[in-house]
Amino acid sequence: MEFIGIMAFIIAISNMGLSDKVKKLKADVKKINTSIKVEIEMSKILKALEGKRCTLSVIAKGPVDCEVINVDDEWMEVKQFLKKDQSKIMIIRIEKINDVVY
């Protein structure tokens, strides 16, 4: 009988920290959901730029002078202007865009 009491005590002690972990997980899920909502709103704004020329500030790449070809929920297809008559097609994740100047 004492063994069952000791086991119950050990289980109770080990579960005391679970509420803090659950709160942290809930906060993480809320941050992820907010991030997803922001990306969807950003893609709606960028969709209005289809066919227009703009400058994107991309993380780890810097400013990109381009024309927006297509936009969906996660990706953006652009035509980057390099030199006089040179250009290339790029596909960029929307979450990697810092700002847009048009």
C-alpha positions as CSV (number, residue, x, y, z in Angstrom):
1,M,0.0,0.0,0.0
2,E,2.8,2.4,0.8
3,F,4.4,1.6,-2.6
4,I,1.2,2.9,-4.3
5,G,1.3,6.1,-2.3
6,I,4.9,6.7,-3.1
7,M,4.3,6.1,-6.8
8,A,1.3,8.5,-6.8
9,F,3.5,11.2,-5.0
10,I,6.3,10.8,-7.6
11,I,3.8,11.1,-10.5
12,A,2.2,14.2,-9.0
13,I,5.6,15.8,-8.5
14,S,6.7,15.0,-12.1
15,N,3.4,16.5,-13.5
16,M,3.7,19.8,-11.6
17,G,5.7,21.4,-14.4
18,L,3.3,20.4,-17.2
19,S,1.0,23.4,-16.9
20,D,4.0,25.7,-17.6
21,K,4.9,23.6,-20.7
22,V,1.3,23.7,-21.9
23,K,1.2,27.5,-21.5
24,K,4.4,27.8,-23.5
25,L,3.1,25.5,-26.2
26,K,-0.1,27.5,-26.4
27,A,1.9,30.8,-26.8
28,D,4.0,29.2,-29.5
29,V,1.0,28.0,-31.4
30,K,-0.6,31.5,-31.2
31,K,2.7,33.1,-32.6
32,I,2.6,30.6,-35.5
33,N,-1.0,31.3,-36.3
34,T,-0.4,35.1,-36.2
35,S,2.6,34.6,-38.5
36,I,0.5,32.7,-41.0
37,K,-2.3,35.4,-40.9
38,V,0.3,38.1,-41.6
39,E,1.7,36.1,-44.6
40,I,-1.7,35.7,-46.0
41,E,-2.4,39.4,-45.7
42,M,1.0,40.2,-47.2
43,S,0.3,38.0,-50.2
44,K,-3.1,39.8,-50.8
45,I,-1.2,43.1,-50.8
46,L,1.5,41.8,-53.1
47,K,-1.1,40.3,-55.5
48,A,-2.1,43.9,-56.3
49,L,1.4,44.5,-57.6
50,E,1.2,41.9,-60.3
51,G,2.5,43.3,-63.6
52,K,4.1,46.3,-61.8
53,R,7.8,47.2,-61.3
54,C,9.0,47.5,-57.8
55,T,12.1,47.1,-55.5
56,L,12.0,44.3,-53.0
57,S,14.2,44.1,-49.9
58,V,14.9,40.4,-49.5
59,I,16.5,38.8,-46.5
60,A,20.1,37.7,-47.2
61,K,20.0,39.1,-50.8
62,G,19.4,42.8,-50.5
63,P,17.4,45.1,-52.8
64,V,16.0,43.5,-56.0
65,D,14.7,45.6,-58.8
66,C,12.0,43.5,-60.4
67,E,8.6,43.2,-62.0
68,V,6.0,41.0,-60.2
69,I,4.8,38.2,-62.4
70,N,2.7,36.0,-60.0
71,V,1.9,35.8,-56.3
72,D,0.3,33.0,-54.2
73,D,0.0,32.4,-50.5
74,E,3.7,31.5,-49.9
75,W,5.6,32.3,-53.1
76,M,6.2,35.3,-55.4
77,E,7.5,35.0,-58.9
78,V,9.4,38.0,-60.2
79,K,11.4,39.1,-63.2
80,Q,14.7,40.6,-61.9
81,F,16.3,43.3,-64.1
82,L,20.1,42.9,-64.1
83,K,21.7,45.1,-66.7
84,K,20.5,46.8,-69.9
85,D,18.7,43.9,-71.7
86,Q,19.4,41.2,-69.1
87,S,16.8,39.8,-66.7
88,K,16.1,36.5,-64.8
89,I,13.1,34.9,-63.3
90,M,13.2,34.5,-59.5
91,I,10.8,32.7,-57.1
92,I,10.9,34.2,-53.6
93,R,9.2,33.1,-50.4
94,I,6.9,35.9,-49.1
95,E,8.3,35.5,-45.5
96,K,11.8,36.4,-46.8
97,I,10.6,39.9,-48.0
98,N,11.3,42.8,-45.6
99,D,9.8,45.6,-47.5
100,V,8.5,46.7,-50.9
101,V,9.0,50.0,-52.7
102,Y,6.8,50.7,-55.8
